[in-house]
């Protein structure tokens, strides 16, 4: 088999990233086709003249990108020839959430009414016994099959009638509530947390269990500090970037 020259170090770029890029190129050009087993760790060490640690970190990168799968006792197998698209969400205000919905379609997979027990009440920061409408779904970019995020939405019981509009979403859920009930969302509180993706959710997002993820929690408020919706979105960290822009308001005449 044709071997590669040893990897040259690049300023600011670890050797495992250089190796990952070389293997990604081999996959995209068809040297390793979908379904093929990749060379063993030892073979890659010899081909690229690198350490076993470098090989393992490079393969870990390919796993996170959804290009390969790894099975103990079998090896590393090519799963896809191209990396699943990465999505960058840029937000400056509430109105940018409309653009997010246009770019990333939410498909609701199940809807149910629920009453907050102690665990759910702690998660939602609400009283035990409060009623909610819960909608589970996934978000996809364009025609991508692999979801960019898994979404868990809780709608306050007084607004549960929006369940009739959840089958074909073209606007954010909070906008459905605004339209149906004639109110206005005036504040969105957001929290972004780094998490490890659990096995069941990792399978849906096509990443390794324990992979890095981003959990985005948004709470939507109507006038009077009324909480009408809470949305939890779990994103695969390797495929999602969240950006915000904040501007400093400078008083007129202040040139400092």
N, C-alpha and C positions, 0 to 999 in steps of 0.2 A: 504494500500500500504506500502511496505517496506520502511523504512526511513533510511537516512544516518546518521552516527555519525557526530557531529559537526566538522567543519574543523579546523585542527591544523595549526597554523601559521608556516610559514617557513621563515628562514632568507633570506631577499632580495626578497621574492616572495609575492606579495599582495594577500589578501584573494580572490579577485575576479578571479585571475588567477587559484588558487587552485580549486575554484568552477567551473570555465570553464573547467578545465581538468577533474574534476569528471563527469560533464555533457557530455563531449566528450566521455569519457569511457562508460557511459550509452548508448550513441547513437551507438558507434562502436560495443558494445556487444549485441545490440538488445533489451535492456530494453525499449528504445524509438525507434520505427521503422520509416522508411521514410513514411511521411504522418500523423504520430501521432501528436497530440497536446501535447506540453510540459506542465508540471504543471504550475499553475499561479505563479506570483511573490510572492504572500503571502504564497502559499504552499511551494515554494522553501525556503523562509525565515524560515519557521517552520522546514522543513526537515533538513536544514543545519545549523540552528541557526546562521543566518547571517542577516545583515541589507538589506533593500530594495535597497540601493545604490550598495551594493556588488552584488546582484542578477542582477540588471540592467547592470552593467559593464560586468559581466560574459556573459550575453545574447548578449551584444554588440559584445563581442569577437567572439561568435559563429556566429553572423551575418556576421562579417567581413571575417570569414573563410569559409563562404558559406554553413554552416551546417544547418542553420535554416532560416526561413522567419518569419516576424512579420506583422500581420494585425490588425489594430485598431478594437476593438470590437469583435475580434475572438480569438486572442492569438498568441502564438509562435508555429510554426509547423516545424517538422523535414523535411529538404529538401534533405539532403545527409547523408550517413553513414560514409563517409571518407572525409577528408580535401583535397581540390584540391592541387596538387603538388606546392611546392614553388621552384622557380628557382633562382639560384645565378649565375650572370654573372661576371666573373673575367677577367679583361683586363690589359695587359701590353703594348700592341702595336696594330697597325692597323691590323696585321695578326690575332689577336685574334677574330676579327669580323667574320672571316670565321668559327671559331668554334661555335660562337653564332648562325650562320645560320644553321649549322649542327644540333645543339641541339634544336633550336626553329624555326620551319618552318613558313615562311611568305606566307599566301594565299592572293592574291590580289583579292578584291571583285568588284572594279570598277576603271576605268581609264578614265580621261577626260582632255582635254586641257583647260587652263584657263588663263585669263589676270589679273594681279594684280591690284585690286582697292586699295583704300587708306588703308582699313583694312588689306588686305592680304599683301600689300607692307610693312606695319609696322610689321606684323608677320614675314615676310621673310627678312626684312631689305634690300629690293630691291627697285628700282624705280617704281613708278606707271606706269602701262602700259606694264611691262615686261611679256613675255609669258613663261608659264611653262606647263609641263605635270604632272598632279596630279594622284597619285595612292593611293587608300584607301585599307586597308587590316587588317588582324589580325594575330597574332603570337600564335602558339600552341606548347606546349611541347609534343613530342611523339604523342600518340593517345588521349591525353586529349581533351575533347569536349570544355571545358571552356577556352577561350583564355587567355594567360598570358599577352598580350598587344594588344592595338589597334594602328595601324601605319598609318600615313599620310605622304606620300612622295611627294616631289616636285623635278622634274628633269628639268634642264635648257633646253630651247627649242631646242638648236642645237643638243641635244642628245635624242630627243623625239622618234627616231626610235627604241629605246629599248623596246617600248611598245609591240612589237611583241614577246618579250622574257619573258614577265612578267607572262604568264599563268602558267608556271611550273618552279618555281625558285629553283635552287639548289646551287646558289652562291649569295652573296650580290648584290644588284642592282648596286652599284658602280663598282663592278667587271664586270658586264655585259657591262657597259659603257666603261670600260678599254678595254675589248676584242673587242667590235664592232668598237671602234674609235681609237684604238691603242695609248691610252694615259695612264698615270699612276697617281693614286691618291697619293699625297705626304704629305697631311696633313688632319687630321680630328679634327675639333674643337667640343668639347662636352660640353653641359650644362645640369645639372641635377637639377630639381626644384621640391619641394614638392607642391602638389596641392590637391584641393578637387575635387572628381570625380563627374561630372554633371550627372543628372538623366538618359539621353539617353545613355551615355557611361557606366554608372553604370549597366544598364540592360544588356548590352552586356558582361561586365566583371563579372556579377553575384555577385555584391557587393551592399551595401546600397548607395543611393545617398548621397553625402557629405563625403564618406569614403576617407581616406588618399590614395593618389596616388603619383607616381613618373613620372614626365614628363622628358624624355630624348630627347634632341635635338642634332642631329649630322649634321655638315656641312662638306661636302667633297670638297677638293680643288685639282685641277690639277696644274701643273707648271704655274708660272706667276700669282699665287694667283687667279686663275679662279675657281669660285664657280660652281660646276656642279650638286650638289644634296643637298637637305635639307630633313632630316627625323625627324618627330616628333613621338615618341612612348610613349603612356600612359600606365603605368603599375599599377596594383592593388598593393598597398603598402604592404598588408599582404602576398602577394605571390611572391614578387620579391626583391632580394638584389643585389646591384651593388657594386663590389669590384674592386679597382685598386691597382697596385703595382708600387711603385716608388723607384728607387735605386739611392743612392748618389754615384757619380763618384769621387773616391779619387785618386789624383795624385800619381804616382809611387814614392815610397820612403817616403810618408807622413804617419806616423804611429799614428798620433794624431786623 
